[in-house]
């Protein structure tokens, strides 16, 4: 087995193949863990975790918490009279980013150590197909690897705009943010999808002025409408400027910052600009066409439900396939691919039970069918939404923004999907994921015990409301 790409799809596949007795080589050009560990998921969520502490600190006065130590005298103040000013938290972005990079490298090292301990050979370099049964690696030296099975898990890279080329200093992709030493005074975020929303929310919490440019009429256009509306309201309340229905056309540096030009001719000035306009599959130089591997019109590698490509013995997993850009999906695709290739019991990929989370404040977690999908299918369903502000635990924590929403079949009561908007929604979505994955009913959920008081108690309460609705 030769695995090209050491991200979640690649290293998880390698571990499965090794346990099933195969001889495995992983080819990775940047570092084990791939973009997910080095420049995407791990770094961004580490940065967001820091921002979350700032968000919590902002709520402290609502809970009766005061910092009594003065911030220090202003330049023109008499220190003897400086007794009433409260200390404010501040961000040392250089230290934050150093920690982000260190954690990413440590995670990458841990993955490599684990692979080598399991007997997986790791080769650093760029791998490309030389037909479906051979991989050529170029790096410090060229090496040719014969393979019974090849898995391509090369991921994706940030998309840019023709007239907005990143320079790593003022015009940035999300992979370049972690080298800033000072907090951007005024950050323009182009793109209001998941990546744009996460970074926009994080930098507002860290203390930057943020302008979020969205080509659509709201942020997170592909997400639950109620959740997206609530998040946008929170963004605006916290001082973010959201520019909707505006497409960025160009970005250029000025003497001391950047200017972003919109399609209608308007200009937005800032200190930095972050391009969060999607990603493109990393397929360049892989030798796909020559090996008989078909791609989709978007440039992604075409795969079936067990990760097979059109070339016999060649599989693909992760963002390069365009199935669903989540590390959890990439890992599952990789595991399925190796189990299928080696004749182990395997179930085809099912996306119904995939939980996704947007790491904003509050977080937005979803699983199962969305309300839009249910309406488009003309499905018979009922739904109920419970504001988190009614939850006793939320009141204790000073949480005001958020809700729990469930969708259930109108007659059978089967849980079809759910949305959680809350702090740590990524943790709260799990019981709903279990319900969707195992076709549980709202009665099953309602009759399970929840801790009192707890945020998860709202999930049980929504389920009980839907039971009463069914009976009515």
VEXVOMAR-963802 format. One record per residue (C-alpha): residue number from 1; residue in three letters; y, z, x. Coordinates in steps of 0.25 Angstrom, whole numbers, always signed. Each point is the difference from the previous one (the first is absolute). Layout:
N
+-----+--------+-------+-------+-------+
: num : residu :     v :     w :     u :
+-----+--------+-------+-------+-------+
: NUM :    ALA :     Y :     Z :     X :
...
+-----+--------+-------+-------+-------+
# end
This chain:
472
+-----+--------+-------+-------+-------+
: num : residu :     v :     w :     u :
+-----+--------+-------+-------+-------+
:   1 :    UNK :    +0 :    +0 :    +0 :
:   2 :    UNK :   +14 :    -4 :    +5 :
:   3 :    UNK :   +12 :    +6 :    -7 :
:   4 :    UNK :   +13 :    -6 :    +2 :
:   5 :    UNK :   +11 :   +10 :    -3 :
:   6 :    UNK :    -1 :   +15 :    +2 :
:   7 :    UNK :    +8 :    +5 :   -13 :
:   8 :    UNK :    -7 :    +7 :   -11 :
:   9 :    UNK :    -8 :   -12 :    -5 :
:  10 :    UNK :    -5 :    -2 :   +14 :
:  11 :    UNK :    -3 :   +14 :    +6 :
:  12 :    UNK :    -7 :    +4 :   -13 :
:  13 :    UNK :    -8 :   -12 :    +0 :
:  14 :    UNK :    -4 :    +2 :   +14 :
:  15 :    UNK :    -5 :   +14 :    -3 :
:  16 :    UNK :    -8 :    -4 :   -12 :
:  17 :    UNK :    -6 :   -12 :    +8 :
:  18 :    UNK :    -4 :   +10 :   +12 :
:  19 :    UNK :    -6 :   +10 :    -9 :
:  20 :    UNK :    -9 :   -11 :    -6 :
:  21 :    UNK :    -5 :    -4 :   +14 :
:  22 :    UNK :    +9 :   -11 :    +4 :
:  23 :    UNK :    +6 :    -3 :   +14 :
:  24 :    UNK :   +15 :    +0 :    -3 :
:  25 :    UNK :   +12 :    -4 :    +8 :
:  26 :    UNK :   +14 :    +2 :    -6 :
:  27 :    UNK :   +11 :    -9 :    +6 :
:  28 :    UNK :   +15 :    +5 :    -2 :
:  29 :    UNK :   +12 :    -5 :    +7 :
:  30 :    UNK :   +10 :   +11 :    -3 :
:  31 :    UNK :    -8 :   +13 :    -2 :
:  32 :    UNK :   -11 :    +7 :    -8 :
:  33 :    UNK :    +5 :    +3 :   -14 :
:  34 :    UNK :    +8 :   -13 :    +0 :
:  35 :    UNK :   +13 :    -1 :    -7 :
:  36 :    UNK :    -4 :   +10 :   -11 :
:  37 :    UNK :    -1 :   +11 :   +11 :
:  38 :    UNK :   +10 :    -5 :   +10 :
:  39 :    UNK :   +12 :    -7 :    -8 :
:  40 :    UNK :    -2 :    +2 :   -14 :
:  41 :    UNK :    -8 :   +10 :    -9 :
:  42 :    UNK :    -1 :   +12 :   +10 :
:  43 :    UNK :   +14 :    -1 :    +6 :
:  44 :    UNK :    +7 :    -3 :   -13 :
:  45 :    UNK :    -6 :   +12 :    -7 :
:  46 :    UNK :    +2 :    +9 :   +11 :
:  47 :    UNK :   +15 :    -4 :    -1 :
:  48 :    UNK :    +0 :    +2 :   -15 :
:  49 :    UNK :    -7 :   +14 :    +2 :
:  50 :    UNK :   +12 :    +4 :    +8 :
:  51 :    UNK :   +10 :    -6 :   -10 :
:  52 :    UNK :    -8 :    +8 :   -11 :
:  53 :    UNK :    +4 :   +13 :    +7 :
:  54 :    UNK :   +14 :    -4 :    -1 :
:  55 :    UNK :    -1 :    -3 :   -15 :
:  56 :    UNK :    -7 :   +14 :    -2 :
:  57 :    UNK :   +12 :    +6 :    +8 :
:  58 :    UNK :   +10 :    -6 :    -9 :
:  59 :    UNK :    -7 :    +7 :   -12 :
:  60 :    UNK :    +0 :   +14 :    +6 :
:  61 :    UNK :   +13 :    +4 :    -6 :
:  62 :    UNK :    -6 :    -2 :   -14 :
:  63 :    UNK :   -10 :   +10 :    +4 :
:  64 :    UNK :   +10 :   +10 :    +4 :
:  65 :    UNK :    -2 :    -2 :   +15 :
:  66 :    UNK :   +12 :    +0 :    +9 :
:  67 :    UNK :    +2 :    -1 :   +15 :
:  68 :    UNK :    +9 :   +11 :    +4 :
:  69 :    UNK :    +2 :    -4 :   +15 :
:  70 :    UNK :   +13 :    -8 :    +1 :
:  71 :    UNK :    +0 :   -14 :    +4 :
:  72 :    UNK :   +10 :    +3 :   +11 :
:  73 :    UNK :   +15 :    -2 :    +0 :
:  74 :    UNK :    +7 :   -13 :    -2 :
:  75 :    UNK :    +9 :    -5 :   +11 :
:  76 :    UNK :   +13 :    +6 :    -6 :
:  77 :    UNK :    -6 :   +13 :    -6 :
:  78 :    UNK :    +1 :   +14 :    +5 :
:  79 :    UNK :   -14 :    +5 :    +3 :
:  80 :    UNK :    +3 :   +13 :    -4 :
:  81 :    UNK :    +3 :    -5 :   -14 :
:  82 :    UNK :   -12 :    -9 :    -1 :
:  83 :    UNK :   -10 :    +9 :    -8 :
:  84 :    UNK :    -1 :    -8 :   -13 :
:  85 :    UNK :    -5 :   -13 :    +5 :
:  86 :    UNK :   -15 :    -3 :    -2 :
:  87 :    UNK :    -9 :    -7 :   +10 :
:  88 :    UNK :    -5 :   -14 :    -4 :
:  89 :    UNK :   -13 :    -6 :    +6 :
:  90 :    UNK :    +2 :   -12 :    +9 :
:  91 :    UNK :   -10 :   -10 :    +5 :
:  92 :    UNK :    -3 :    -3 :   +15 :
:  93 :    UNK :    -5 :   -14 :    -3 :
:  94 :    UNK :    -4 :    -2 :   +15 :
:  95 :    UNK :    -9 :   +12 :    -1 :
:  96 :    UNK :    -5 :    -4 :   -14 :
:  97 :    UNK :    -4 :   -14 :    +5 :
:  98 :    UNK :    -6 :    +5 :   +13 :
:  99 :    UNK :    -9 :    +9 :    -9 :
: 100 :    UNK :    -3 :   -12 :    -9 :
: 101 :    UNK :    -4 :    -8 :   +12 :
: 102 :    UNK :    -8 :   +11 :    +7 :
: 103 :    UNK :    -8 :    +2 :   -13 :
: 104 :    UNK :    -3 :   -15 :    -1 :
: 105 :    UNK :    -5 :    -1 :   +14 :
: 106 :    UNK :    -8 :   +13 :    -2 :
: 107 :    UNK :    -7 :    -6 :   -12 :
: 108 :    UNK :    -3 :   -13 :    +7 :
: 109 :    UNK :    -6 :    +8 :   +11 :
: 110 :    UNK :    -9 :    +8 :    -9 :
: 111 :    UNK :    -5 :   -13 :    -7 :
: 112 :    UNK :    -3 :    -6 :   +14 :
: 113 :    UNK :    -7 :   +13 :    +4 :
: 114 :    UNK :    -8 :    +0 :   -13 :
: 115 :    UNK :    -5 :   -15 :    +2 :
: 116 :    UNK :    -4 :    +2 :   +14 :
: 117 :    UNK :    -7 :   +13 :    -3 :
: 118 :    UNK :    -8 :    -8 :   -11 :
: 119 :    UNK :    -4 :   -11 :   +10 :
: 120 :    UNK :   +10 :   -11 :    -4 :
: 121 :    UNK :    +6 :    -8 :   +11 :
: 122 :    UNK :   +15 :    -2 :    +0 :
: 123 :    UNK :    +7 :   -12 :    +6 :
: 124 :    UNK :   +15 :    -1 :    +1 :
: 125 :    UNK :    +5 :   -14 :    -2 :
: 126 :    UNK :    +2 :   -11 :   -10 :
: 127 :    UNK :   -12 :    -5 :    -7 :
: 128 :    UNK :    -2 :   -14 :    -6 :
: 129 :    UNK :   -12 :    -7 :    -6 :
: 130 :    UNK :    -7 :   -11 :    +8 :
: 131 :    UNK :    -8 :    -5 :   -12 :
: 132 :    UNK :    -6 :   +10 :    -9 :
: 133 :    UNK :   -10 :    +7 :   +10 :
: 134 :    UNK :    +9 :    +2 :   +12 :
: 135 :    UNK :   +13 :    +8 :    +3 :
: 136 :    UNK :    +9 :    -3 :   +12 :
: 137 :    UNK :    +8 :   +11 :    +5 :
: 138 :    UNK :   +13 :    -2 :    +9 :
: 139 :    UNK :    +7 :   +11 :    +7 :
: 140 :    UNK :    -1 :    +5 :   +14 :
: 141 :    UNK :   -12 :    -9 :    +1 :
: 142 :    UNK :    -7 :   -10 :    -9 :
: 143 :    UNK :   -13 :    +4 :    -6 :
: 144 :    UNK :    -9 :    -7 :   -10 :
: 145 :    UNK :    -8 :    +8 :   -10 :
: 146 :    UNK :   -12 :    -5 :    -8 :
: 147 :    UNK :    -2 :    +5 :   -14 :
: 148 :    UNK :   -10 :    +0 :   -11 :
: 149 :    UNK :   +12 :    +5 :    -9 :
: 150 :    UNK :   +15 :    +0 :    +2 :
: 151 :    UNK :   +10 :    +9 :    -8 :
: 152 :    UNK :   +14 :    -5 :    +0 :
: 153 :    UNK :   +10 :   +12 :    -3 :
: 154 :    UNK :   +13 :    -4 :    +7 :
: 155 :    UNK :    +9 :    +5 :   -10 :
: 156 :    UNK :   +14 :    -5 :    -3 :
: 157 :    UNK :   +14 :    +0 :    +6 :
: 158 :    UNK :   +14 :    +2 :    -6 :
: 159 :    UNK :    +6 :   -12 :    -7 :
: 160 :    UNK :   +14 :    -3 :    +5 :
: 161 :    UNK :   +11 :    -9 :    -5 :
: 162 :    UNK :    +4 :   -13 :    +7 :
: 163 :    UNK :   +15 :    +5 :    +1 :
: 164 :    UNK :    -4 :   +14 :    +3 :
: 165 :    UNK :    -8 :    +1 :   +12 :
: 166 :    UNK :    -3 :   +14 :    +5 :
: 167 :    UNK :    +6 :    +5 :   +14 :
: 168 :    UNK :    -6 :   +14 :    +0 :
: 169 :    UNK :   +13 :    +6 :    +1 :
: 170 :    UNK :    +9 :    -3 :   -13 :
: 171 :    UNK :    -9 :    -9 :    -8 :
: 172 :    UNK :   -14 :    +6 :    -1 :
: 173 :    UNK :   -13 :    -1 :    -6 :
: 174 :    UNK :    -8 :   +12 :    -4 :
: 175 :    UNK :    -8 :    +0 :   +13 :
: 176 :    UNK :   +13 :    +1 :    +8 :
: 177 :    UNK :    +6 :   +12 :    -7 :
: 178 :    UNK :    -7 :   +10 :    +9 :
: 179 :    UNK :    +8 :    -3 :   +12 :
: 180 :    UNK :   +14 :    +4 :    -6 :
: 181 :    UNK :    +6 :   +12 :    +7 :
: 182 :    UNK :   +11 :    +3 :   -10 :
: 183 :    UNK :    +0 :    +0 :   -15 :
: 184 :    UNK :    +6 :   -13 :    -6 :
: 185 :    UNK :   +13 :    +3 :    -6 :
: 186 :    UNK :    -1 :   -10 :   -10 :
: 187 :    UNK :   -14 :    -7 :    -2 :
: 188 :    UNK :    -1 :   -12 :    -8 :
: 189 :    UNK :   -15 :    -2 :    -5 :
: 190 :    UNK :    -3 :   -14 :    -5 :
: 191 :    UNK :   -12 :    +0 :    -9 :
: 192 :    UNK :    -3 :   +10 :   -11 :
: 193 :    UNK :   -15 :    +0 :    +0 :
: 194 :    UNK :    -9 :   +11 :    +5 :
: 195 :    UNK :    +5 :    -1 :   +14 :
: 196 :    UNK :   +14 :    -1 :    -3 :
: 197 :    UNK :    +0 :   +11 :   -10 :
: 198 :    UNK :    -7 :   +10 :    +9 :
: 199 :    UNK :    +9 :    -2 :   +12 :
: 200 :    UNK :   +13 :    -1 :    -9 :
: 201 :    UNK :    -4 :   +14 :    -6 :
: 202 :    UNK :    -4 :    +6 :   +14 :
: 203 :    UNK :   +13 :    -4 :    +7 :
: 204 :    UNK :    +8 :    +5 :   -12 :
: 205 :    UNK :    -7 :   +14 :    +2 :
: 206 :    UNK :    +2 :    -1 :   +15 :
: 207 :    UNK :   +15 :    -1 :    -3 :
: 208 :    UNK :    +4 :   -15 :    +2 :
: 209 :    UNK :    +8 :    -8 :   -10 :
: 210 :    UNK :   -10 :   -10 :    -6 :
: 211 :    UNK :    +3 :   -13 :    -8 :
: 212 :    UNK :   -13 :    -6 :    -6 :
: 213 :    UNK :    +1 :   -14 :    -3 :
: 214 :    UNK :   -10 :    -5 :   -11 :
: 215 :    UNK :    -2 :   -14 :    -4 :
: 216 :    UNK :    -6 :    +5 :   -13 :
: 217 :    UNK :    +7 :    +8 :   -12 :
: 218 :    UNK :    -6 :   +13 :    +5 :
: 219 :    UNK :    -7 :    +6 :   +12 :
: 220 :    UNK :   -15 :    -1 :    +1 :
: 221 :    UNK :    -1 :   -12 :    -9 :
: 222 :    UNK :   -16 :    +0 :    +0 :
: 223 :    UNK :    -1 :   +15 :    -4 :
: 224 :    UNK :    +0 :    +8 :   -13 :
: 225 :    UNK :   +13 :    -3 :    -6 :
: 226 :    UNK :    +2 :   +15 :    -4 :
: 227 :    UNK :    -3 :    +5 :   +14 :
: 228 :    UNK :    +9 :   -11 :    +7 :
: 229 :    UNK :   +12 :    +4 :   -10 :
: 230 :    UNK :    -2 :   +14 :    +3 :
: 231 :    UNK :    +0 :    -2 :   +15 :
: 232 :    UNK :   +12 :    -9 :    +0 :
: 233 :    UNK :    +8 :   +11 :    -8 :
: 234 :    UNK :    -4 :   +10 :   +11 :
: 235 :    UNK :    +4 :   -10 :   +11 :
: 236 :    UNK :   +14 :    -1 :    -7 :
: 237 :    UNK :    +1 :   +15 :    -2 :
: 238 :    UNK :    -2 :    +2 :   +14 :
: 239 :    UNK :   +11 :    -9 :    +4 :
: 240 :    UNK :    -7 :   -13 :    +3 :
: 241 :    UNK :    +7 :   -13 :    -4 :
: 242 :    UNK :   -10 :   -10 :    -7 :
: 243 :    UNK :    +4 :   -14 :    +0 :
: 244 :    UNK :    -9 :    -7 :   -10 :
: 245 :    UNK :    -2 :   -15 :    -4 :
: 246 :    UNK :    +5 :    -3 :   +14 :
: 247 :    UNK :    -8 :    -8 :   +10 :
: 248 :    UNK :    +3 :    +1 :   +15 :
: 249 :    UNK :    +2 :   -13 :    +7 :
: 250 :    UNK :    +4 :    +4 :   +14 :
: 251 :    UNK :    +3 :   +11 :    +9 :
: 252 :    UNK :    +8 :    +0 :   +13 :
: 253 :    UNK :    +6 :   +10 :   +10 :
: 254 :    UNK :   +14 :    +4 :    +1 :
: 255 :    UNK :    +8 :    +7 :   +11 :
: 256 :    UNK :    -5 :   +14 :    -5 :
: 257 :    UNK :   -10 :    -3 :   -11 :
: 258 :    UNK :    -6 :   -11 :    -9 :
: 259 :    UNK :    +4 :    -8 :   -12 :
: 260 :    UNK :   -10 :    -5 :   -10 :
: 261 :    UNK :    +4 :   -12 :    -8 :
: 262 :    UNK :    -5 :    -1 :   -14 :
: 263 :    UNK :    -4 :   -13 :    -7 :
: 264 :    UNK :   +13 :    +0 :    -9 :
: 265 :    UNK :    +9 :    +1 :   +13 :
: 266 :    UNK :    +2 :   +15 :    -1 :
: 267 :    UNK :    +0 :    +8 :   +13 :
: 268 :    UNK :    -5 :   +14 :    +3 :
: 269 :    UNK :    +4 :    +7 :   +12 :
: 270 :    UNK :    -9 :   +11 :    +7 :
: 271 :    UNK :    -4 :    +6 :   +13 :
: 272 :    UNK :   -14 :    -5 :    -1 :
: 273 :    UNK :    -9 :    -9 :    -9 :
: 274 :    UNK :   -15 :    +2 :    -3 :
: 275 :    UNK :    -7 :   -12 :    -4 :
: 276 :    UNK :   -11 :    +4 :   -10 :
: 277 :    UNK :    -3 :   -14 :    -6 :
: 278 :    UNK :   -15 :    +0 :    +0 :
: 279 :    UNK :   -10 :    -4 :   +11 :
: 280 :    UNK :    -8 :   -12 :    +4 :
: 281 :    UNK :   -15 :    +0 :    +4 :
: 282 :    UNK :    -3 :    +0 :   +15 :
: 283 :    UNK :    -8 :   -12 :    +1 :
: 284 :    UNK :    +7 :    -8 :   +11 :
: 285 :    UNK :    -9 :    -4 :   +11 :
: 286 :    UNK :   -13 :    +5 :    -6 :
: 287 :    UNK :    -6 :   -14 :    -1 :
: 288 :    UNK :    -3 :    +1 :   -15 :
: 289 :    UNK :    +0 :   -15 :    -3 :
: 290 :    UNK :    -9 :    -3 :   +11 :
: 291 :    UNK :   -10 :   +10 :    -4 :
: 292 :    UNK :    +0 :    -4 :   -14 :
: 293 :    UNK :    +7 :   +12 :    -6 :
: 294 :    UNK :    +9 :    -3 :   -12 :
: 295 :    UNK :   +13 :    +6 :    -3 :
: 296 :    UNK :    +8 :    +1 :   -13 :
: 297 :    UNK :   +13 :    -7 :    -3 :
: 298 :    UNK :    +7 :   +13 :    +5 :
: 299 :    UNK :    -7 :    -1 :   +14 :
: 300 :    UNK :   -10 :   +12 :    -3 :
: 301 :    UNK :   -14 :    -1 :    +4 :
: 302 :    UNK :    -8 :    -3 :   -13 :
: 303 :    UNK :   -12 :   +10 :    -2 :
: 304 :    UNK :    -9 :    +3 :   -12 :
: 305 :    UNK :    -4 :   +14 :    -5 :
: 306 :    UNK :    -8 :    +4 :   +12 :
: 307 :    UNK :   +10 :    -5 :   +10 :
: 308 :    UNK :    -7 :   -13 :    +4 :
: 309 :    UNK :    +9 :   -12 :    +4 :
: 310 :    UNK :    -4 :   -15 :    -2 :
: 311 :    UNK :    -6 :    +0 :   +14 :
: 312 :    UNK :   -15 :    +5 :    +1 :
: 313 :    UNK :    +0 :   +13 :    +7 :
: 314 :    UNK :   +15 :    +2 :    +0 :
: 315 :    UNK :    +6 :   +12 :    -8 :
: 316 :    UNK :   +14 :    +4 :    -1 :
: 317 :    UNK :    +7 :   +13 :    -5 :
: 318 :    UNK :   +14 :    +7 :    -2 :
: 319 :    UNK :   +14 :    -6 :    -1 :
: 320 :    UNK :    -5 :   -13 :    +6 :
: 321 :    UNK :    -7 :    -3 :   -13 :
: 322 :    UNK :   +11 :    +3 :    -9 :
: 323 :    UNK :    -9 :    +8 :   -10 :
: 324 :    UNK :    +8 :   +13 :    -1 :
: 325 :    UNK :    +9 :    +4 :   +12 :
: 326 :    UNK :    -6 :   +14 :    +1 :
: 327 :    UNK :    -7 :    +7 :   +12 :
: 328 :    UNK :   -10 :    +6 :   -10 :
: 329 :    UNK :    -3 :   -14 :    -5 :
: 330 :    UNK :    -1 :    -6 :   +14 :
: 331 :    UNK :   -10 :   +11 :    +4 :
: 332 :    UNK :    -9 :    -2 :   -12 :
: 333 :    UNK :    +0 :   -15 :    +2 :
: 334 :    UNK :    -4 :    +2 :   +14 :
: 335 :    UNK :   -11 :   +10 :    -4 :
: 336 :    UNK :    -5 :   -10 :   -10 :
: 337 :    UNK :    +0 :   -12 :    +9 :
: 338 :    UNK :    -9 :    +7 :   +10 :
: 339 :    UNK :    -9 :    +6 :   -10 :
: 340 :    UNK :    -2 :   -14 :    -6 :
: 341 :    UNK :    -2 :    -7 :   +13 :
: 342 :    UNK :   -11 :   +10 :    +5 :
: 343 :    UNK :    -7 :    +1 :   -13 :
: 344 :    UNK :    +3 :   +14 :    -5 :
: 345 :    UNK :    +3 :    +3 :   -14 :
: 346 :    UNK :   +14 :    -4 :    -4 :
: 347 :    UNK :    +8 :    -1 :   -13 :
: 348 :    UNK :   +11 :   -11 :    -1 :
: 349 :    UNK :   +14 :    +4 :    +2 :
: 350 :    UNK :    +6 :    +6 :   -13 :
: 351 :    UNK :   +15 :    +2 :    -1 :
: 352 :    UNK :    +0 :    +7 :   -13 :
: 353 :    UNK :    -1 :   +14 :    +7 :
: 354 :    UNK :   +10 :    -3 :   +11 :
: 355 :    UNK :   +11 :   +11 :    +0 :
: 356 :    UNK :   +13 :    -4 :    +7 :
: 357 :    UNK :   +12 :    +9 :    +3 :
: 358 :    UNK :   +14 :    -3 :    +4 :
: 359 :    UNK :    +6 :   +11 :    +9 :
: 360 :    UNK :   +13 :    +2 :    -6 :
: 361 :    UNK :    +6 :   +13 :    -5 :
: 362 :    UNK :    -5 :    +1 :   -10 :
: 363 :    UNK :   -13 :    -7 :    +3 :
: 364 :    UNK :    -6 :   -10 :    -9 :
: 365 :    UNK :   -15 :    -1 :    -1 :
: 366 :    UNK :    -8 :   -10 :    -9 :
: 367 :    UNK :   -14 :    -3 :    -3 :
: 368 :    UNK :    -8 :    -9 :   -10 :
: 369 :    UNK :    +7 :   -10 :    -9 :
: 370 :    UNK :   +15 :    +0 :    -1 :
: 371 :    UNK :    +7 :    +0 :   -14 :
: 372 :    UNK :    +5 :   -15 :    +3 :
: 373 :    UNK :   -15 :    -4 :    +3 :
: 374 :    UNK :    -5 :    +7 :   -13 :
: 375 :    UNK :   +11 :    -7 :    -8 :
: 376 :    UNK :    -3 :   -13 :    +6 :
: 377 :    UNK :   -15 :    +1 :    -3 :
: 378 :    UNK :    +4 :    +4 :   -15 :
: 379 :    UNK :    -9 :   +13 :    +3 :
: 380 :    UNK :    -1 :   +10 :   -11 :
: 381 :    UNK :    +6 :   +12 :    +7 :
: 382 :    UNK :    +8 :   +13 :    -2 :
: 383 :    UNK :    +9 :    +7 :   +10 :
: 384 :    UNK :    +8 :   +12 :    +2 :
: 385 :    UNK :   +10 :    +5 :   +10 :
: 386 :    UNK :    +3 :   +15 :    +3 :
: 387 :    UNK :   +13 :    +3 :    +8 :
: 388 :    UNK :    -3 :    +9 :   +12 :
: 389 :    UNK :   +12 :    +8 :    -3 :
: 390 :    UNK :    -8 :    +7 :   -11 :
: 391 :    UNK :   -11 :    +4 :   +10 :
: 392 :    UNK :    +1 :   +15 :    +3 :
: 393 :    UNK :    -4 :    -2 :   +15 :
: 394 :    UNK :   +11 :   -11 :    +1 :
: 395 :    UNK :   +10 :    +9 :    -5 :
: 396 :    UNK :    -4 :   +11 :   +10 :
: 397 :    UNK :    +2 :   -11 :   +11 :
: 398 :    UNK :   +13 :    -5 :    -5 :
: 399 :    UNK :    -6 :   -14 :    -3 :
: 400 :    UNK :    +8 :    -7 :   -11 :
: 401 :    UNK :    -4 :   -15 :    +2 :
: 402 :    UNK :   -14 :    -5 :    -3 :
: 403 :    UNK :   -10 :    -2 :   -11 :
: 404 :    UNK :   -15 :    -2 :    -3 :
: 405 :    UNK :    -4 :   -13 :    -8 :
: 406 :    UNK :   -14 :    -3 :    -4 :
: 407 :    UNK :    -6 :   -13 :    -7 :
: 408 :    UNK :   -13 :    +1 :    -8 :
: 409 :    UNK :    -8 :    -9 :    -9 :
: 410 :    UNK :    +5 :    +3 :   -14 :
: 411 :    UNK :   -14 :    +2 :    -6 :
: 412 :    UNK :   -10 :    +3 :   +11 :
: 413 :    UNK :   +10 :    +9 :    +7 :
: 414 :    UNK :    -3 :    -5 :   +14 :
: 415 :    UNK :   +10 :    +2 :   +10 :
: 416 :    UNK :    +5 :   -14 :    +4 :
: 417 :    UNK :   +11 :    +4 :   +10 :
: 418 :    UNK :   +11 :   +10 :    +4 :
: 419 :    UNK :   +13 :    +2 :    +7 :
: 420 :    UNK :    +5 :   +13 :    +6 :
: 421 :    UNK :   +15 :    +1 :    +5 :
: 422 :    UNK :    +1 :   +14 :    +7 :
: 423 :    UNK :    +0 :    +6 :   +14 :
: 424 :    UNK :   -14 :    -2 :    +6 :
: 425 :    UNK :    -3 :   -10 :   -11 :
: 426 :    UNK :   -10 :    -6 :   +11 :
: 427 :    UNK :    -8 :   +13 :    -2 :
: 428 :    UNK :    +2 :    +1 :   -15 :
: 429 :    UNK :    -6 :   -14 :    -3 :
: 430 :    UNK :   -14 :    +4 :    +4 :
: 431 :    UNK :    -5 :    +6 :   -13 :
: 432 :    UNK :    +5 :   -13 :    -7 :
: 433 :    UNK :    -7 :    -8 :   +10 :
: 434 :    UNK :   -13 :    +7 :    -2 :
: 435 :    UNK :    +2 :    -2 :   -15 :
: 436 :    UNK :    +3 :   -15 :    +1 :
: 437 :    UNK :   -11 :    -2 :   +10 :
: 438 :    UNK :   -11 :    +6 :    -8 :
: 439 :    UNK :    +5 :    -4 :   -14 :
: 440 :    UNK :    +3 :   +14 :    -4 :
: 441 :    UNK :    +7 :    +3 :   -14 :
: 442 :    UNK :   +13 :    +7 :    -2 :
: 443 :    UNK :    -9 :   +11 :    -6 :
: 444 :    UNK :    -8 :    +1 :   +13 :
: 445 :    UNK :   +14 :    +2 :    +7 :
: 446 :    UNK :    +5 :    +9 :   -11 :
: 447 :    UNK :   -12 :   +10 :    +0 :
: 448 :    UNK :    +0 :    +2 :   +15 :
: 449 :    UNK :    +7 :   +12 :    +5 :
: 450 :    UNK :   +13 :    -1 :    +8 :
: 451 :    UNK :    +7 :   +12 :    +8 :
: 452 :    UNK :   +11 :    +6 :    -7 :
: 453 :    UNK :   +11 :    -2 :    +4 :
: 454 :    UNK :    -2 :   -13 :    +7 :
: 455 :    UNK :    +6 :   -14 :    +0 :
: 456 :    UNK :   -14 :    -5 :    -3 :
: 457 :    UNK :    +1 :    +7 :   -13 :
: 458 :    UNK :    +8 :   -11 :    -6 :
: 459 :    UNK :   -11 :   -10 :    +2 :
: 460 :    UNK :    -9 :    +9 :    -9 :
: 461 :    UNK :   +12 :    +2 :   -10 :
: 462 :    UNK :    +2 :   -15 :    -1 :
: 463 :    UNK :   -15 :    -2 :    -2 :
: 464 :    UNK :    +0 :   +10 :   -12 :
: 465 :    UNK :   +12 :    -7 :    -6 :
: 466 :    UNK :    -7 :   -13 :    +0 :
: 467 :    UNK :   -13 :    +6 :    -6 :
: 468 :    UNK :    +9 :    +5 :   -12 :
: 469 :    UNK :    +6 :   -14 :    -1 :
: 470 :    UNK :   -14 :    -6 :    -1 :
: 471 :    UNK :    -4 :   +10 :   -11 :
: 472 :    UNK :   +13 :    -3 :    -8 :
+-----+--------+-------+-------+-------+
# end
